[in-house]
Amino acid sequence: MLFWLKEDMAPQELTRRLAAVITHIDEIMQQEIRPLLAVDIIEQLHRQFAILSGGRGKDGAPIITFPEFVGFKHIPDEDFLNVMTYLTSVPSAEAASIGFVIVIDRRMDKWSSIKASLTRIAVAFPGNLQLIFILRPSSFIQRAITDIGIKYYRDEFKRKVPIIMLNSISDLHDYIAKSQLTEDLGGTLEYRHSQWISHRTAIENFALTVKTTAQMLQTVGSRLSATELPRGMVSTEELFVLHTRQWDKLRDELKLLGKQGAMLLSCIQEPATKNPTSKLNANELENVATIERLLVQLDETEKAFSQFWSKHHLKLNQCLQLQHFEHKFCEVKLALDNLLAEQAEFTDLGDSVMRVEQLLKEHEKLEGKGQEPLEKAQLLALIGDQLIQSHHYAADSIRPKCAELRHLCDDFTNENRKKYDMLGKSLELHRQLDKVSHWCEAGIYLLASQAVDKCQSREGVDVALNDIEAFLDTAKEYQLPSPKEFYNQFELMLTLDVKAKAQKVLQKLGDVQEIFHKRQMSLMKLAARQTRPVQPVAPHPESSPKWMSPKTSQPSASGLLQKTSEEPRAETDVNSLEKEDDETKFAGKNEEILEISNNGDGLELEKIDSPENLSPIRRVIRDLLETEEIYIKEIKSIIDGYITPMDFIWLKHLIPDVLQNNKDFLFGNITELYEFHNRTFLKELEKCTENPELLASCFLRRKEDLQIYFKYHKNLPRAAAIWQECQDCAYFGVCQRQLDHNLPLFKYLRGPSQRLIKYQTLLKVKSTRQGFSLLGKQMPVLCCSFP
């Protein structure tokens, strides 16, 4: 399954940064005080009844000029207000805060025009006025009327702003430098109104485009981040290509917009660029600063979206990486599972040297077959580690898959190594068994080939004894094991068939050694008696295969100890001693038969009366006793079969450290349960057989003792966790096979949790006895505190 990239902050950060860009653009263009753009009032601006020439007063106050304009008083108030609002918003906030200087040129006009201009300014000028200069009409009559009229308006205007009446342009130069006045006012400031309108329109269009682009990128970023990742590699690759194309297109648009801004900046700076002595006026300098600030915001817009795109691109790329990883994981895991399944089929440990050698070759082939899947799995796990180190968003999903791949590889490698070890020990086992068999066959041949007639003299007996001792000394060269050592060494691979074969061979070894011992005793007795030699008939040489001496070679398995009819039945002491050996064997068989018959009688004695003859209460007691004995045996089998063998030295290597350190938690207080039931509770239940009325008091009296189950149940979850971690260790398999248990250990460990419920179930019967009825009511109380 795919995981959603944790980039929630990426679209939020993009939105925040682009919102800041939009706010800065509004601040740059002073949208809060300029609701209109140049393009909105382009006709009014072209009429040129008021201009912002770019000149500045002595203190840096912007100068707004009202040039000669016929019909000024006929300009609609709305148009005048729009133009004034726009012109006062163009200078920087710092310059506008100083206040505006207004120059009203009415040299060719009348007093009525001056009055109309002052009235409009007083009513509708939106900025901060610092000073008003008025160039009087040049006509004598209009100048006189102006002087008279101004007396009535001067006081009113003085309350708002000072008014200075000027008779000529030279008077104006006393207040404002010529470099800050246009040519029509006798100054040197270059001003082209059409160019000013063109620059203002271009700047505002550029600002609007940058703002619109930022808003559009906000929308695109939100849409891209909200796109759900597909689950297929093909779909993801198509989405990756689509989003990449969109990003390339947006990036090209941003670069083109940057070029437009740079070109506009170059156009405004062109006069100063072409003529080094030429300087830009205040308006042009502010236009340059505005464009530069807009370019900075455009650059911030591009950076913000580029950072968002890098995260989104990483998201898509990691999604593809994850899908490729999961696809490869499924393929590799399937190959490993098939490999492990094939490995699991090799359970045979062989029943002969030849078979074990064949199995070893098959395991070598399997190991070679598994090299390629193992290399792929290890390489894929390494790729997963690299994805995790690169802070992949699905690291929590990749990490367990890498661990699983390594675990499967380790399982295959360890299991293969374990099987090699087992097969190696199995090969050694069968070689040991063959060695023992060969030694036994050589010993049987030696005993069968000893001539009886040569044992009638002391010299013959000594030769026979020397031959026997020499042959017994070869047992050290063969390094023949004792049965205990053999089982301790090869217990893990002793299957039923191999165990039967081993028992047969070791029994044969014991029998042969016993025969040698008896033959030695017979010969020594014969030598002590010094009896007169007789002439017995020796066995025919062709009655046994002609083998070589056991010191130089090992005879075949067909050699058996053959008794010939030619040996005299009662003429020699050797034969009489052989009869004693036979009688000993028959005595052993008789003892076995007697033991079997005794066991049969015991089984007959253990039978009890049939259930049909029992009352309901006695039937319950009978069931309690039967299940109690079975329950005790199961607990005893766990203690003897699982807990006690943990101290066996030859099993230590099968017990992992986590099991060795936590065995007390795995088994809890099960030994305490066994001691209570075996030594106390079972005996009290047996007393109830003759006196059923004691059953209720038995349970009620042991109510506190039964609280040991609470401790057992409280530990059970921890035991389950330990079992979950250690259930596959070889130690449990060995113990389970030794006990012939069909179920794993933990199934039996759950048995005590059901015992109290079993008591309650058996006791839910109708009874007229008061004590028994009381017990039926009390049992749920006894069981209520256990899960």
C-alpha positions, 0 to 999 in steps of 0.5 A, spaced: 500 500 500 502 507 498 503 512 503 501 519 503 507 524 503 507 528 509 508 534 505 502 538 508 506 544 510 508 544 503 502 547 500 501 551 506 508 554 505 507 556 498 500 559 499 503 563 505 509 566 501 505 567 495 500 571 499 505 575 502 508 576 495 501 579 493 500 583 499 507 586 497 505 588 490 499 591 493 503 595 498 508 597 492 502 599 487 499 603 493 492 599 492 490 601 499 490 609 496 489 608 489 483 604 487 484 606 480 489 604 475 492 608 469 488 604 464 482 606 468 482 613 467 487 614 461 482 619 457 482 623 463 490 623 464 491 624 456 487 631 457 493 633 461 489 638 466 494 636 471 501 633 471 506 630 475 512 632 472 517 629 477 519 635 480 521 636 487 520 642 492 526 644 496 524 639 501 523 634 496 515 635 496 512 632 489 510 638 485 503 637 481 502 642 476 496 645 473 498 647 466 494 652 462 487 648 460 482 652 457 475 649 460 478 647 466 472 649 470 468 645 465 472 638 467 467 633 471 468 633 478 469 625 478 474 626 473 478 631 477 477 627 483 480 621 479 486 624 476 488 627 483 487 621 487 491 617 482 497 623 481 497 623 489 498 615 489 504 615 484 510 618 489 512 614 494 509 614 501 515 617 504 515 623 499 507 623 499 508 624 507 512 631 506 506 634 502 505 636 495 506 643 492 501 645 487 503 650 481 497 653 478 499 656 471 493 661 469 497 666 466 493 666 460 487 665 463 482 669 468 480 669 475 474 665 474 479 659 472 483 660 478 477 661 483 475 654 480 482 651 481 482 653 488 475 651 489 476 644 486 483 643 490 480 645 497 474 640 496 477 634 492 484 634 493 486 627 496 493 628 498 497 632 504 498 640 501 504 643 503 504 650 498 500 653 492 503 657 487 499 661 483 501 665 476 497 670 475 493 672 469 498 676 465 492 681 462 492 687 467 484 687 468 484 679 470 490 681 474 486 686 478 480 682 478 485 676 481 488 681 486 481 683 489 478 676 489 484 673 492 483 677 498 476 674 499 479 667 499 486 668 502 483 667 509 479 661 507 485 658 504 490 660 509 487 655 514 488 649 510 495 651 506 499 657 504 497 661 497 503 664 494 501 669 488 506 670 483 507 675 478 512 672 473 516 665 472 522 668 475 518 669 481 517 662 481 524 660 480 525 664 487 522 658 490 523 652 486 529 650 482 529 650 474 531 643 474 525 641 478 520 645 473 518 643 466 520 648 460 513 651 460 515 654 467 522 656 465 525 650 467 530 645 464 526 638 467 524 634 461 517 631 461 513 628 456 506 626 458 505 621 453 511 617 455 509 618 462 502 615 461 506 609 457 511 608 463 505 608 468 501 603 464 506 598 463 508 598 470 501 597 472 500 592 467 507 588 470 505 589 477 498 586 475 501 580 471 506 578 477 500 579 482 495 574 477 501 569 476 502 569 484 495 567 485 495 562 479 501 559 482 497 558 489 491 555 485 496 550 481 500 548 488 493 547 491 491 542 485 497 539 485 498 537 492 491 535 492 492 530 487 491 523 489 497 518 488 495 512 483 497 505 485 500 503 478 507 504 476 504 506 469 499 511 472 504 514 476 509 515 471 504 518 466 502 523 472 509 524 473 510 526 466 504 530 466 506 534 472 513 535 470 510 538 463 506 543 467 512 545 471 516 546 465 510 551 462 510 555 468 517 556 469 517 558 462 512 563 463 515 566 469 522 566 465 518 570 460 515 575 465 522 576 468 524 578 461 519 583 460 520 586 467 527 587 465 526 590 458 521 595 462 526 597 467 531 598 461 526 602 457 525 607 463 533 607 464 534 608 457 535 616 457 541 615 463 544 609 459 545 613 453 547 619 456 551 619 462 550 626 463 543 625 463 539 624 470 533 621 471 527 625 474 524 623 481 518 620 477 523 615 473 527 614 479 521 611 483 518 607 477 525 604 477 525 602 484 518 600 483 520 595 477 526 593 481 521 591 487 516 588 483 522 583 480 524 582 487 517 579 488 517 575 482 523 572 484 520 570 490 514 567 487 519 563 482 523 561 488 517 559 493 513 555 487 520 552 485 521 549 493 514 547 492 515 543 486 521 540 488 517 537 494 512 535 490 517 532 485 520 528 490 513 526 492 512 523 485 519 520 485 518 517 491 512 514 489 515 511 483 521 508 487 516 505 492 512 502 487 518 499 484 521 497 490 514 493 492 514 490 485 521 487 486 519 485 493 513 481 491 517 478 486 523 476 490 519 474 496 515 469 492 522 466 489 524 466 496 518 463 499 518 458 493 526 456 495 524 456 502 518 451 501 523 447 497 528 447 502 522 445 507 521 439 503 528 436 505 526 433 511 529 426 510 536 425 514 537 419 510 537 411 513 544 409 510 551 412 508 549 412 501 543 416 502 546 421 506 551 422 501 546 423 496 542 428 500 548 432 501 549 433 494 541 435 493 542 440 498 549 443 494 544 443 488 539 447 492 544 452 495 547 453 488 540 454 486 538 459 491 544 464 490 541 468 485 534 470 489 539 471 495 543 476 491 537 479 489 534 480 496 540 483 499 540 488 493 533 490 494 534 490 501 540 495 500 536 499 495 531 500 501 536 502 506 538 507 501 531 510 500 530 510 508 537 514 509 534 519 503 528 520 508 523 517 504 516 518 506 514 511 506 520 509 510 516 505 516 513 501 510 520 500 507 524 498 513 520 492 515 520 489 508 528 490 508 528 486 515 523 481 512 528 480 506 534 479 510 530 475 515 528 470 509 535 470 507 538 468 514 532 463 514 534 460 508 542 460 510 541 458 517 536 452 515 541 450 510 547 450 514 543 447 520 541 441 515 548 441 512 550 440 520 544 435 521 546 431 515 553 431 517 552 428 523 547 423 520 553 421 516 557 420 522 551 416 525 551 411 519 558 411 519 558 409 526 553 404 526 556 401 520 563 401 523 559 398 529 556 392 525 562 391 521 566 390 528 560 385 531 560 381 524 568 380 525 567 378 532 562 373 531 566 370 525 572 370 530 568 366 535 565 362 530 572 360 527 575 358 534 576 351 533 573 347 539 579 341 539 584 346 540 581 349 546 582 342 550 589 344 552 592 350 556 595 352 550 589 352 546 585 356 551 591 361 552 591 362 544 583 363 544 583 368 550 589 372 547 585 372 540 579 375 544 583 380 548 586 382 541 580 383 538 577 387 544 582 391 544 580 393 536 574 396 539 579 402 542 581 403 534 574 403 532 572 408 537 566 404 539 561 409 543 557 407 549 549 407 548 549 413 552 554 417 549 551 415 542 544 417 544 547 424 547 551 425 540 546 423 535 539 424 539 537 430 534 537 426 528 534 419 531 528 418 527 523 412 529 526 408 523 534 410 525 532 410 532 530 403 531 536 401 527 541 404 532 537 400 537 538 394 533 545 395 532 547 397 539 543 391 542 547 387 537 554 390 540 551 389 547 550 382 545 556 381 542 560 384 547 556 379 552 558 373 548 565 375 548 565 376 556 561 369 557 566 366 552 572 369 556 569 366 562 568 359 560 575 359 557 578 361 564 574 356 567 576 351 562 583 353 563 582 352 571 579 345 571 585 342 566 580 337 564 582 332 559 582 333 552 577 330 548 576 330 540 570 334 538 568 335 531 570 342 528 565 346 524 566 345 516 570 351 514 565 352 508 559 353 513 561 361 514 564 366 509 571 366 509 573 373 511 579 377 513 582 378 519 578 384 523 585 388 524 586 389 516 579 389 513 572 389 515 568 383 514 561 384 510 554 384 514 552 377 512 557 373 517 553 371 523 554 366 529 553 359 526 552 354 531 553 347 528 550 340 529 557 337 529 559 340 536 558 335 541 552 336 546 555 334 553 562 332 552 565 339 553 565 344 558 565 349 553 558 346 550 555 346 557 557 353 558 554 355 552 548 352 554 548 356 560 548 362 556 542 360 552 539 359 559 540 366 561 537 368 555 531 364 556 530 367 563 531 374 560 525 372 556 521 369 561 522 375 565 519 380 560 513 375 559 512 375 566 513 383 566 507 383 561 503 379 564 503 383 571 502 389 567 496 386 564 493 384 571 495 391 573 490 394 568 485 389 570 485 391 577 485 399 575 478 398 572 472 401 576 465 399 576 461 401 569 458 408 569 451 405 569 451 403 576 453 410 579 449 415 582 449 422 579 454 425 584 458 419 584 459 419 576 461 427 577 466 425 582 468 419 577 469 424 572 473 429 576 478 424 578 479 421 571 480 428 568 484 430 575 489 424 573 489 426 566 490 434 568 496 432 573 499 427 567 499 433 562 502 438 567 507 432 569 509 431 562 510 439 561 515 439 567 519 432 565 519 433 558 520 441 557 523 444 564 527 439 566 531 438 560 533 445 560 538 443 565 541 437 560 548 439 557 547 436 551 541 440 549 544 447 551 546 449 544 538 448 542 536 453 547 536 461 545 538 466 550 531 469 550 528 462 552 534 461 557 533 468 561 525 467 561 524 460 562 520 462 569 516 467 565 514 462 560 512 456 564 510 461 570 508 457 576 506 451 573 510 447 578 506 450 584 500 447 580 503 440 579 505 440 587 498 442 589 494 438 585 498 431 585 500 432 593 493 435 596 487 436 591 487 429 588 488 426 595 482 430 597 478 428 591 479 421 592 476 421 599 470 424 596 469 417 593 467 414 599 463 420 602 461 424 596 458 429 601 465 432 602 466 434 595 463 441 597 467 442 603 473 440 599 472 446 594 470 451 599 476 449 603 481 450 598 478 456 595 484 460 597 489 455 595 486 455 588 488 463 588 495 460 585 491 460 578 490 467 578 498 468 578 498 463 573 493 467 568 496 474 570 503 471 567 500 468 561 500 474 556 507 474 557 508 467 556 505 468 550 509 473 548 516 469 549 513 463 546 511 467 540 518 469 539 521 462 541 516 457 538 521 456 532 527 454 536 529 446 535 529 445 543 521 445 543 521 440 537 526 435 540 522 435 546 515 435 542 518 429 539 520 425 545 513 426 548 510 424 542 505 430 543 501 432 537 500 439 539 505 444 540 507 446 548 503 453 548 497 449 547 498 445 553 500 451 557 493 454 556 490 447 559 490 450 566 486 456 564 481 451 562 481 447 569 477 451 573 471 452 568 472 444 567 470 444 575 464 448 574 462 444 568 462 438 572 459 441 578 453 444 574 448 437 575 442 437 579 443 434 586 438 434 592 444 434 597 445 441 600 453 441 600 453 440 593 448 445 591 451 450 595 458 448 591 454 449 585 452 456 587 460 458 589 463 455 583 462 461 579 465 465 585 471 461 585 472 462 577 470 469 576 477 472 577 480 469 572 479 470 564 
